[in-house]
Amino acid sequence: MPELILVTGASGFLGSHIVVQLLEKGYHVRGVARGAKADELSAAYASYGSAFSVVKITGLNDPFPDAFVGVSGLIHVATPMPGVAPIDEMVQQAIDGTLNAIIQAEKAGVKKVVVTSSIATVKNMAAGTGETDKDWNPMPAEYALASKQPMLVYAVSKTLSEKALWDWAEKHPHVEVTTLNPTFFFGPFTPNFPIPAEPKNNNFSTNNILYNVLFRDGQYIPIATRYIDVRDVAAAHIAALSSPPTSQVGRKRMIISSPSAWSVKQLVAFVREKRPELKDRLMENIPEPAPDDVPAYVDWDRVKLVLGLSKEDFKPIETTMLETVDALLAVEKVWKEKGLEPARAAW
């Protein structure tokens, strides 16, 4: 019988790629969702038959033991996102959701847990500190919450939820835990990903950062020097399911990022060359990169040891950027056919 893997956040940008890759590798997959979303998720993967199933839940902070019946591994992707969860609740929701999922998994006998974390737990972007898997973002929760800046609160929510996870893991060494700490991830959408019906309900996830580049007044974020293809992030999650035990390789907190790096200026120049019809709408007034705007540090020897992946397994930057732009333009086309005007998302 194929292994059954439970994936939280299966309807999201990254989650949908993880689900598709698991199914393509012969795993069976179970998703969890609330109410009508469960029916939508089930319909999205109907072509996979009994290989994909969905269990309706009331929420990630509530018990959902039925979802873990027969499951051999948990991939926990779901997290409160900026602009969706109330900003003053994001931190506690992230901690409670992560702990609830892994505690229920352990009670059900699950021995393999993979959790999506973030480079934001490692590095304080504002202060330029932290680079390795031993580092933690030192930003106090009180500071982030008082700032009312969604991305700062998101960074703290991911940091504190990951710390809570590792505290739990130390007390439960019989469960193999791996976290993936990727940089911003871009890439095309899977056919199963729910495309937003209108611009104001945009759920492009981190692709929103790249979408900003397609607007002359787009919001500048020094993105391209710290990025990874979403398909590579998904592949790393699946590789983690069969990673060596912690007793052999130590704590499996894995920073992953593309071996390539571009500044935003380079990215805009590339899009202008490859898609000249877009030249009049691309971001303008782009600042020069800051001195510390450099690629994320990745211990490639450790990535190979733990995940079995090497630099050559990661997609070229040209492929990622162009396929992402084309995917975003395809969504715009659907909107325009409905008479809707595309609009950049605030980040």
N, C-alpha and C positions, 0 to 999 in steps of 0.2 A: 504493500500500500504506500502511495506517495505521502511524504510528510505534510502535515497540515500546519500552516503558519498563520497566526492571527496578526493582522495589520490594523493599527488604529490610524486614523487620518487617511484612510484609503481613497477618499474622494478628492484629496488635495493634489496640488501640482506634483510634489515629490512622491506622495503616497501612491498616486496612479501609476507612476513609472515603476515603483517597487512591485506593485501588484502584477503589472504586465510582465515584468522580467521574471518574477517568481513563477507565474503560470507558464511562461515560455520554457523555463528550466524544468518543468515537470512537477513542481510543487502544487499542492492544493492550498487555496487561500481562503481565509474567512475575514470579512470586514465587519465593523460595527458602526452603527449610525442610529440617529434618532428619527422617529416618526416617518414622515414622507421621504426623508433623505435615504432611509434604508431601502425603500422601494426603488428610488432612482438609482441607487448604487447597484442593486441587484439587476436592474434592467440594463445598466451600462455594460455589465459583463455576462449577459445572458448567453452570448455565443460560446462561452467556455463551459456551459453545462454545469455538471455537478462539481467541477474543479473549483468553482467559486461559490461561496455562500455568504449570507449576511445575517447577523443577529441584531435585532432591534434592542437598543438600550435607552434608558432615560437620561443618561449623561455619563461622562467619563469619571466623574467623582462618585458615582453610585455603584453598587454591586452589579456585576453582569457575569455570574459564574457559568451560565449556559454557553457563553462565547468561548470558554476555555476547554470544553469537553473535546478530548481527542487531539488537542493542540500540542505540538512538540517545540514550537518556538514562537516568541513574541517579538514583533517589530513595532515599537511605539514611536509613531511619527507625530501624532496629534499634539497640538499646543495652542494656547490662546494667542491669537494674532493681533498686531496693532490695527486699530480701526474696526475690529470685530468685537473683541472682548472689552468690557469697561476697563479703562486704564488703571483704576484703583483696585481692580480685582485680578489683574493679569498675573501678578506674582504668586499669590496664594493658589489660584486656579492651576498654574503650571506645576507647582510643587505637589498639590493634592492629586492632580490627574496622573502624574508620573508614578507617585508612590502607590496609588490605588491600583493602577494597571499591573505593576510588578508584584505587589503583594498578592493580588488575586492569581497571577500567573504561578507564583511559587506554591500557593495553596493547592493549585490544580496539578502540581507535579511538573510544571514546565521548567526545564533546566537551561534553556538558551534565551537570553534577552538582549536585544539590540535596540538602542535608544538614539533617536536623532537629537543631537545637541547642536552647537553652533560655535564658530570661531569667536563669537561675541562673549563666550564664557571664558575665553583664554586671554583675549586682548581688549584692553580699554582703548577703543579707537580714539577717543578724545585726548587721552594722555599719551598715546603711543607706547603703552607698556604691555609686556607679555607676548611671548612667541611660541613657547613649547608646551607639551602636554603636562608639564609640571606647573604651569602658570595658571592663575585665575584672575579674572577681571575684578579689580578691587573696589569698583564703584558701590557705595552704600545704597541699599534699597531706598532709604529715606531721601537721598539726594535725587535719585531717578524719579521717584513718585512726585516729589515736590516740583520737579522740572516740568511735569505734564507732557514731556516729549515721548511719544509712543515707542520710538526705537530704543531710547535709553531704558524705558521700563521693560521692553521686550528683552534686552540684553541681561538685565538683572533677573528677570523671571527665568530665563534659560540657565543662568549661572547658579541660582539658588536651587532650582529643581535638579540640576545635575549634581550639585554637592550633596543634596539629600539622597539621590540615587546611590552615589558612591558610599555614603555612610551606611545605607542599607546593605549594599553589596558586601562590605567588610564583615557584616554580621551574618551573611548568608553565602559563604564561599562555595556551597554546593551548586549555586546558580552561576552560570557563565554570563557575565555582563560585558557588553562592549558599547561604548558611545562613539558616534561619528560626529566630528566637529568640523563641518564644511564651511568654506567661505560662501559668499553669495553664489547661488546657483541659477544658471540660465539654461534655456534649451526649448525645443519644441514641445507642444502638448501631446499627450497620448490621445488616440481617438475616443477613449473612455472618459476623458476629463471634461467636466461640465463647463462649457464655454459661457461666460457671462452674457445674459440676455441683452444688457444695455451697458453703456459706458459707466454710468454712475454706480453700477453693481460690480465693477471690475474686481475679479479675484485672480489676477495674474500672478499672485505671490511675488517672489523676488524678480520675476520677469518685468515687474513694474519699473524697476530701476533702469533696465535697458529700454523700456518703452519710453521713458522720459527723453532719451537721446533722439527720439523721432519727432520731437517738438522743439521749435526754435527757442521757446522760453522754458524748456525743460529744466527740472531741478537737478543741479549738478551734484553728484556724489562720486568720489574717487573710486569707482567700481572695478574697473577692468584689471587692476593689478591684484585684486583678490577675488578670484572667481573660479568656478568649476562647472562643468556640464552636469545638468541634473541627472542625465543617464549614468554618468560615472558615480554620482552620489548613490543612486539606486543600486548599482552593481556592488558598491562597497558594503552596503547594508546586507546584501545577500551573501557576499563573501564572508562577512562577519559571523554568519550562522554556523560556519564550519571552521572557524578560526581555532588555532591551538589553544589549549587551556591556559588560564591565568597562571597556574602553577609553573608553567614553562616559560611564558613570555612576559609576565607581570601585568599590571593593570592595563586594560585595553581601552585607553582614551586616545582616539585617533584623529589627528588633524589631517584633513585632506583638502587639497587645492590643486588647481591646474599647474602643470609645469611651465605654462606659458604666461606672459604678462603683457598687457597693453595699457597705455594711458587712455583716457577718454578721447583725447585728441586723435590718437592713432585709430581708435575704434570708429570715430566719425569719418575719418579719412578713408578707412576701409569700406564703410557702408556707402560713402559717396562714390567710390570707384566701382564697387560691385552692383550697386543699385542707383545709377545716376539719376533716375526719375525721382529720387527722394531728396536730391541735393538742396532744394529750396525749403525743405521743412526740417532739416536737421538742426540740432542744438547749436547755438551760437555763444560767443563770449565765454569760451571754456578756459578756466585758469590753467596755468602750468602745474604739473604735478608737484606736490610737496616733497621735501627731502625724504620723509619717512613713508612716502606712498610707494612701497615696494612690495614684491610678491610675498605671500605668506610663507613662513618657514615650514617645510615639510620634511620629516625624517623618512626619506624614501627607503632606507634599509629596513626601518621598522614597518613601514607600510607593506613591504614585500614579505617580511617575516610573519606579520599578523594576518594580513588580508590576501596575501599572494598576488598583489598587484604591483606593477612597475610603471614607470613614466610612460612607456609605450602603450599602455592600456588606456590612457586618458585621451579623450578626443582633442584634435587640434583646435586651437582658438578660432581659426577661420571658419571651421565647420560649425562650432557652437554659435558664434555670433551671427552668421548669415542665416542659419536655420531658425534661430530665435526671431530675428527680424522678419523673416518670411512668415513665420507662424503668427506673429502679432498682426501683420498686414492682412493675413487671411481672416482674422477675427474682425478687423476693421471693415473688411469687405462685406461681411455678414451684417454688421451694424448699418453700413451705408445702404444696403439693399432694403433695410427696414426704415430708411429715412432718418437714421440716428447719426449725430455728428460725433466722431471720436473725440475724446478729451484725455489729456494726460492725467495720471493719478498723482495725488500728493503723496509724498513719502516722508 
